Amino acid sequence: MAGSQADTEVPDATQTASDIRLIRSLLIGIFTLLATYALYFGRDFFMPVILACLLAMILTPIVRFLRKRGIPEPVSATILVIIAMIIVGTAGYLLSGPVIKLIDDAPAIGNQLTERLAKLRQPFEKMINISLQVEHVAESGQEPGVQRVVIAQPGIISQAASNILSVGTAPAITFVLSLFLLASGTLFYQKIVQSFTRLSEKKRALRIVYDIEREISHYLLTVTIINIGLGTVVGFGMWVIGMPTPFVWGVTVALLNYLPYIGAAMNIALVTVIAIVSFDSLSYAMLAPLVAIGCYIVEGQFVTPTIVGRRLEINAVSIFVAVAFWSWLWGFVGALIAVPLLVVIKVFCDHFESLRHVGNFLAAEQAIENDEEDEKERVPAK
């Protein structure tokens, strides 16, 4: 009797544990969907808040450095935020003219590009003609009484008018909130510590917050400096070979380089198109993308791994998925902050044993190998 009772209790316990895991997985899935919907529909609120947090993380080391030199945190935070606003505003003003001109000239650029690449297009002319004929047959085959219904989309002016409030308030929220975060000093950490009761939990929470801040500030600050240097070098190279608006290309490179792989491909494609249109010789036009490719190779293979280090590298699959997801959520701004958010998630997961597999999944293969080698070096040989 005792044996049969024990046999019935074991399956019940196993079934209960399985049900708990299933319920937990369902709750995680529901929470993920709700969080995604909240981020999508509440992007006018969440976007400037996250941008402010990232900007505060970039400037925090500078604020602490100035505090050690006797400058109060509110004063240094105000100065740094004003400088950031001036830099962003100046760059936007200087870029507005060339970018608007480039957009206005887009049809002409397309026609010139088509003429320049006419020889390369000849093998595909037959296929293009066949597709046009098929489309013409499909349109002519409609019944006489059938009318095509086209849904009118809102015009550009109406869209701009509807979004002008969010466009104006988002930068203001970003800079003001980052100012408050920087000027508050350690108040944010004190509130985190006060939210826990046990001393061990307080120490652990404080350690996690400081580690995340240190790692992400180091990553963002160094990557920003690297991107500025890369943009300067590429802009100078474009000026040397005679590319139009070299300043625009330098800023574009610095901005798009926050998107690993994808940003470089986009910039090289744009440089190639404008170079083909701008120069008479196709062979000379290829100098512009070659200059950009050479700078990207030096930066990606030597500069960034040496300065940033392999430990915070993210694998390419995670980067593409994150960029696609955040681009769908928040457009171009989401694509820019996708990789920094991945770094935050990786550093956070590395502090919890149950989430360590997530951090390993996000990390690059070489970074994992280096971590294993460092771990072996820390363990004394027996």
KAZI-V765213 format. One record per residue. N is the residue number from 0. RES is the residue in one letter. OMEGA is omega in whole degrees, -180 to 180 (NA if undefined). Layout:
N:RES:OMEGA ; N:RES:OMEGA
This chain:
0:M:-179 ; 1:A:179 ; 2:G:179 ; 3:S:178 ; 4:Q:178 ; 5:A:179 ; 6:D:179 ; 7:T:-179 ; 8:E:-177 ; 9:V:176 ; 10:P:178 ; 11:D:179 ; 12:A:179 ; 13:T:179 ; 14:Q:179 ; 15:T:178 ; 16:A:178 ; 17:S:178 ; 18:D:179 ; 19:I:178 ; 20:R:178 ; 21:L:179 ; 22:I:179 ; 23:R:179 ; 24:S:178 ; 25:L:179 ; 26:L:178 ; 27:I:178 ; 28:G:179 ; 29:I:179 ; 30:F:179 ; 31:T:179 ; 32:L:180 ; 33:L:179 ; 34:A:178 ; 35:T:178 ; 36:Y:180 ; 37:A:179 ; 38:L:-178 ; 39:Y:-177 ; 40:F:179 ; 41:G:-176 ; 42:R:179 ; 43:D:177 ; 44:F:-174 ; 45:F:-176 ; 46:M:179 ; 47:P:178 ; 48:V:180 ; 49:I:177 ; 50:L:178 ; 51:A:178 ; 52:C:179 ; 53:L:178 ; 54:L:178 ; 55:A:178 ; 56:M:178 ; 57:I:-173 ; 58:L:-178 ; 59:T:178 ; 60:P:179 ; 61:I:179 ; 62:V:179 ; 63:R:177 ; 64:F:179 ; 65:L:177 ; 66:R:177 ; 67:K:178 ; 68:R:175 ; 69:G:179 ; 70:I:-179 ; 71:P:-178 ; 72:E:178 ; 73:P:-179 ; 74:V:-179 ; 75:S:179 ; 76:A:179 ; 77:T:-180 ; 78:I:-178 ; 79:L:179 ; 80:V:177 ; 81:I:178 ; 82:I:178 ; 83:A:178 ; 84:M:180 ; 85:I:-180 ; 86:I:-179 ; 87:V:-180 ; 88:G:179 ; 89:T:179 ; 90:A:178 ; 91:G:180 ; 92:Y:-180 ; 93:L:-179 ; 94:L:-173 ; 95:S:-178 ; 96:G:180 ; 97:P:-179 ; 98:V:178 ; 99:I:178 ; 100:K:179 ; 101:L:178 ; 102:I:179 ; 103:D:-178 ; 104:D:-177 ; 105:A:178 ; 106:P:179 ; 107:A:178 ; 108:I:178 ; 109:G:179 ; 110:N:179 ; 111:Q:179 ; 112:L:178 ; 113:T:179 ; 114:E:-178 ; 115:R:-178 ; 116:L:-178 ; 117:A:-180 ; 118:K:179 ; 119:L:-176 ; 120:R:-175 ; 121:Q:179 ; 122:P:-177 ; 123:F:-177 ; 124:E:-178 ; 125:K:179 ; 126:M:180 ; 127:I:179 ; 128:N:178 ; 129:I:180 ; 130:S:178 ; 131:L:178 ; 132:Q:178 ; 133:V:178 ; 134:E:179 ; 135:H:178 ; 136:V:-180 ; 137:A:179 ; 138:E:-179 ; 139:S:-179 ; 140:G:179 ; 141:Q:179 ; 142:E:-176 ; 143:P:-176 ; 144:G:-176 ; 145:V:178 ; 146:Q:178 ; 147:R:-179 ; 148:V:178 ; 149:V:180 ; 150:I:-179 ; 151:A:178 ; 152:Q:178 ; 153:P:-177 ; 154:G:-179 ; 155:I:-178 ; 156:I:179 ; 157:S:177 ; 158:Q:179 ; 159:A:180 ; 160:A:-180 ; 161:S:-177 ; 162:N:-174 ; 163:I:180 ; 164:L:180 ; 165:S:178 ; 166:V:180 ; 167:G:-177 ; 168:T:-177 ; 169:A:177 ; 170:P:179 ; 171:A:178 ; 172:I:-179 ; 173:T:-176 ; 174:F:-179 ; 175:V:179 ; 176:L:176 ; 177:S:176 ; 178:L:179 ; 179:F:-180 ; 180:L:-180 ; 181:L:-177 ; 182:A:-178 ; 183:S:178 ; 184:G:-177 ; 185:T:-179 ; 186:L:180 ; 187:F:180 ; 188:Y:177 ; 189:Q:178 ; 190:K:178 ; 191:I:180 ; 192:V:-179 ; 193:Q:-180 ; 194:S:178 ; 195:F:-177 ; 196:T:-178 ; 197:R:-180 ; 198:L:179 ; 199:S:178 ; 200:E:178 ; 201:K:180 ; 202:K:-179 ; 203:R:179 ; 204:A:-180 ; 205:L:179 ; 206:R:179 ; 207:I:-178 ; 208:V:-180 ; 209:Y:179 ; 210:D:179 ; 211:I:180 ; 212:E:-179 ; 213:R:-176 ; 214:E:-176 ; 215:I:177 ; 216:S:177 ; 217:H:-179 ; 218:Y:-175 ; 219:L:-178 ; 220:L:-179 ; 221:T:179 ; 222:V:177 ; 223:T:178 ; 224:I:178 ; 225:I:-179 ; 226:N:177 ; 227:I:177 ; 228:G:179 ; 229:L:178 ; 230:G:178 ; 231:T:-179 ; 232:V:-180 ; 233:V:178 ; 234:G:178 ; 235:F:178 ; 236:G:177 ; 237:M:178 ; 238:W:-179 ; 239:V:-177 ; 240:I:174 ; 241:G:177 ; 242:M:177 ; 243:P:179 ; 244:T:-180 ; 245:P:178 ; 246:F:179 ; 247:V:-180 ; 248:W:177 ; 249:G:179 ; 250:V:179 ; 251:T:178 ; 252:V:-180 ; 253:A:-178 ; 254:L:-176 ; 255:L:-179 ; 256:N:171 ; 257:Y:176 ; 258:L:-180 ; 259:P:180 ; 260:Y:-175 ; 261:I:-180 ; 262:G:179 ; 263:A:-180 ; 264:A:179 ; 265:M:-177 ; 266:N:179 ; 267:I:178 ; 268:A:179 ; 269:L:179 ; 270:V:-180 ; 271:T:-179 ; 272:V:-178 ; 273:I:179 ; 274:A:179 ; 275:I:-180 ; 276:V:-171 ; 277:S:-174 ; 278:F:-179 ; 279:D:-177 ; 280:S:178 ; 281:L:180 ; 282:S:177 ; 283:Y:178 ; 284:A:-179 ; 285:M:177 ; 286:L:-177 ; 287:A:177 ; 288:P:178 ; 289:L:176 ; 290:V:179 ; 291:A:-180 ; 292:I:179 ; 293:G:179 ; 294:C:178 ; 295:Y:180 ; 296:I:179 ; 297:V:-180 ; 298:E:-175 ; 299:G:-175 ; 300:Q:-174 ; 301:F:-171 ; 302:V:-176 ; 303:T:178 ; 304:P:-179 ; 305:T:-175 ; 306:I:-178 ; 307:V:-178 ; 308:G:-178 ; 309:R:-171 ; 310:R:-178 ; 311:L:178 ; 312:E:180 ; 313:I:-179 ; 314:N:-172 ; 315:A:-179 ; 316:V:179 ; 317:S:180 ; 318:I:-179 ; 319:F:180 ; 320:V:-179 ; 321:A:180 ; 322:V:178 ; 323:A:-178 ; 324:F:-177 ; 325:W:173 ; 326:S:177 ; 327:W:-179 ; 328:L:-169 ; 329:W:176 ; 330:G:-175 ; 331:F:179 ; 332:V:177 ; 333:G:178 ; 334:A:-179 ; 335:L:-176 ; 336:I:-177 ; 337:A:-177 ; 338:V:174 ; 339:P:177 ; 340:L:175 ; 341:L:178 ; 342:V:177 ; 343:V:-180 ; 344:I:-179 ; 345:K:-180 ; 346:V:178 ; 347:F:-178 ; 348:C:-180 ; 349:D:-178 ; 350:H:-180 ; 351:F:-178 ; 352:E:-179 ; 353:S:180 ; 354:L:-178 ; 355:R:180 ; 356:H:177 ; 357:V:177 ; 358:G:177 ; 359:N:178 ; 360:F:-179 ; 361:L:-175 ; 362:A:174 ; 363:A:-177 ; 364:E:-179 ; 365:Q:178 ; 366:A:179 ; 367:I:179 ; 368:E:179 ; 369:N:177 ; 370:D:179 ; 371:E:178 ; 372:E:177 ; 373:D:179 ; 374:E:178 ; 375:K:178 ; 376:E:180 ; 377:R:180 ; 378:V:-178 ; 379:P:179 ; 380:A:-180 ; 381:K:NA
